[in-house]
Amino acid sequence: MSISVVILAAGQGTRMKSTTPKVLHEISGKSMLFHAIDAAQKISDDITVVLYHQAARIQAEIEKHYEGIHFHMQDAEQYPGTGGAMKGFSVKHTKALILNGDMPLVTMNALKSLIQGDADINMSVIKLDNPSGYGRVVILNGNVQEIVEEKDCIPAQKEIQTVNAGVYCVKKEILDSYIPALNNHNAQAEYYLTDIIKMAVDDGKIVHPVIVDEEEFKGVNSKLDLAHAEEILQRRIKTAWMKAGVSMRLPETIYIDSRATFEGECLLENGVSIQGASHIITSHIKTNSVIEDSHIENSDVGPMGRVRPNSKLIDTHIGNFVEVKKSTLTGVKAGHLAYLGDATIEEGSNIGAGVITCNYDGKNKYQTKIGKNVFVGSDTQLVAPVTIPDDVMIAAGTTVTKDANSGDLVLSRTHQKSIKNFFYKFFRKA
């Protein structure tokens, strides 16, 4: 790969009104910065992230998920601004693509369009029907001549519809020459990366405009922007999976994490939420069910079922208001109103309504192991750690505190008694 990528992620993001760094806010299950890194990794083996505000926190998060990412710490006290972010280091390859860490919707194809050709600078440009509020990009004979801030535009320039999208592909020799020459002689006393455009034009260099899709280069600066970006990315994710064969009922009501994957013919009903790196194979997820970081195969969940992280369901049915957590169920039926946590349940077993695995004693979590062809009656509590082997029946209302033997009926109830005429005496109706 002959292109370096520089991702600018040093800003404070004050408009987010959050203690979380702007670029770590999540969109479809992944920090917005990570979406930019993912796109960059598809075109480059040399990626540098420029940091300043909460740099240690952002770097630590990146290093949890990626290897081989380089970091540059901006000296924002002496050199504030986007141009200041580029001071003090040199890229590896002959060209550098400079983009922003708050552009989570950018794609590999969009970035590829910017690295084509042999111009000294390729500059991303958006064409807007209403460019009011934006600086205009003046293009003459197919090349950029200048960027004019709106307040400086003459009437004819205000009619220009091309504006700067903020991503540049620049030859290394241009960066090495112009970045050290940037100054902060402006109202904000900042070093602007856009100044290299004027410097290049003045020196007779070629600055080529690349018209890009506004949606892909959308920056996220507020919680409102974050919500809009989420809507766009969700639409992309669901469109791609429906084209791959996943059926969705009222897809606008469904949430699918960017890390989730599907195989075979799957059906997602309205209100479903597929979170984390869940993997769904030939399964039916019914209305308002939630799947979190789990494996679902040849199974159906819900309506209103919840499968919490690290669970695995194979050839299994769980119905409404059944919650499964960190458990493996193979060939199991749990029709309704049950909690199955830290459990292994094997094929042919049936879990009645109101069954609970009591997996937590206030200090530690414990395992419940249930074998094949076990019938667990309604309102049973299985106090872990406990093992129920194959071919066992557990009577409704039982509290199980000891391991059983194959063939057993496990029964724990107090004897029922009736007090004659108590109702009439209590309500004085006799």
Secondary structure, 3 states (H helix, E strand, C coil): CCEEEEEECCCCCHHHCCCCCHHHCEECCEEHHHHHHHHHHCCCCEEEEEECCCHHHHHHHHHHHCCCCEEEECCCCCCCCHHHHCCCCCCCCCEEEEEECCCCCCCHHHHHHHCCCCCCEEEEEEECCCCCCCCEEEEECCEEEEEECHHHCCHHHHCCCEEEEEEEEEEHHHHHHHHHHCCCCCCCCCCCCCHHHHHHHHCCCCEEEEECCCCCCCCCCCHHHHHHHHHHHHHHHHHHHHHCCCEECCHHHCEECCCCEEECCCEECCCCEEECCCEEECCEECCCCEEECCEEECCEECCCCEECCCCEEECCEEEEEEEEECCEEECCEEEEEEEEECEEECCCCEECCCCEEECECCCCECCEEECCCCEECCCCEEECCEEECCCCEECCCCEECCCCCCCCEECCCCCCCCCCCHHHHHCCCC
